[in-house]
Amino acid sequence: MIFVILLMDRPDTADLRIQVRPEHRAYLAQVSDRMAFAGPLTSEDGKTTLGSLLAIDFQNRADVDAWLKDEPFTKAGVYEKPIIHVFNNMWAQKMGFPPA
């Protein structure tokens, strides 16, 4: 089932985010075949990162929690407490995807 994970950044972690980003992206790449979408949340200027939104297929919530525990931004202290919910996609995606 797809779980949506909302992860807001802790205050004053922008530099830490930049530093850990390569490790974070490599960790996400390990589940890319199960990823519905993932990306940063930004302020309205489109430049200031506020957090991340991930939608990934996991067997159950325990698997989400185990995966998130080892996620590099989580381990480094970038994120505040995650908000996690099951997501039922009821609409065909047409917008927001990078060009092929």
C-alpha positions as CSV (number, residue, x, y, z in Angstrom):
1,M,0.0,0.0,0.0
2,I,1.2,3.5,-0.7
3,F,2.1,5.6,2.4
4,V,2.4,9.4,2.2
5,I,5.1,10.8,4.5
6,L,5.1,14.5,5.3
7,L,8.4,15.6,6.7
8,M,8.8,19.2,7.8
9,D,12.3,20.6,8.4
10,R,13.4,21.7,11.8
11,P,14.3,25.4,12.0
12,D,17.8,26.4,10.9
13,T,18.6,23.1,9.1
14,A,19.0,24.4,5.6
15,D,22.8,24.0,5.5
16,L,22.5,20.5,7.0
17,R,20.0,19.6,4.4
18,I,22.4,20.6,1.6
19,Q,25.2,18.7,3.2
20,V,23.2,15.4,3.6
21,R,21.3,15.7,0.3
22,P,23.5,13.3,-1.7
23,E,23.1,10.6,0.9
24,H,19.3,11.2,1.1
25,R,18.9,10.9,-2.7
26,A,21.0,7.7,-2.8
27,Y,18.7,6.3,0.0
28,L,15.6,7.2,-1.9
29,A,17.0,5.6,-5.1
30,Q,17.0,2.3,-3.3
31,V,13.1,2.4,-3.3
32,S,12.6,4.2,-6.6
33,D,10.8,1.2,-8.1
34,R,8.2,1.6,-5.3
35,M,8.0,5.4,-5.3
36,A,4.8,7.1,-6.5
37,F,6.3,10.6,-6.0
38,A,8.9,12.4,-3.9
39,G,10.2,15.9,-3.6
40,P,10.9,18.9,-1.5
41,L,8.1,21.2,-0.2
42,T,9.0,24.9,-0.7
43,S,7.7,28.3,0.2
44,E,5.8,30.2,-2.4
45,D,9.1,31.5,-3.9
46,G,9.8,28.0,-5.0
47,K,13.3,28.2,-3.6
48,T,13.1,28.0,0.2
49,T,12.8,24.3,1.2
50,L,10.4,23.7,4.1
51,G,10.4,19.9,4.1
52,S,9.7,16.8,2.0
53,L,6.7,14.9,0.7
54,L,7.1,11.2,-0.2
55,A,4.7,8.6,-1.4
56,I,6.1,5.1,-1.4
57,D,4.7,1.6,-1.5
58,F,5.4,-0.4,1.7
59,Q,3.9,-3.6,3.0
60,N,2.8,-2.0,6.3
61,R,3.4,0.9,8.7
62,A,6.2,-1.0,10.6
63,D,8.2,-1.1,7.3
64,V,7.7,2.6,6.8
65,D,8.9,3.3,10.4
66,A,12.0,1.1,9.9
67,W,12.8,2.7,6.6
68,L,12.4,6.2,7.9
69,K,14.5,5.4,11.0
70,D,17.5,5.0,8.6
71,E,16.7,7.8,6.2
72,P,19.7,10.2,6.1
73,F,17.8,13.5,6.7
74,T,16.0,11.8,9.7
75,K,19.3,10.5,11.1
76,A,21.0,13.9,10.7
77,G,18.1,15.7,12.5
78,V,16.8,17.7,9.5
79,Y,13.2,16.6,10.0
80,E,10.7,17.2,12.7
81,K,8.2,14.4,13.6
82,P,6.8,12.7,10.5
83,I,3.2,12.6,9.6
84,I,2.4,9.3,7.9
85,H,-0.9,8.2,6.3
86,V,-2.0,5.5,3.9
87,F,-2.8,7.0,0.5
88,N,-5.4,5.7,-1.9
89,N,-4.7,7.2,-5.4
90,M,-8.1,7.7,-7.0
91,W,-7.0,10.0,-9.8
92,A,-4.8,9.5,-12.8
93,Q,-1.6,11.6,-12.6
94,K,-1.3,14.3,-15.3
95,M,0.5,17.2,-13.6
96,G,3.7,17.8,-11.7
97,F,5.8,15.1,-13.2
98,P,9.3,15.8,-14.7
99,P,9.6,15.5,-18.5
100,A,10.7,12.1,-19.7
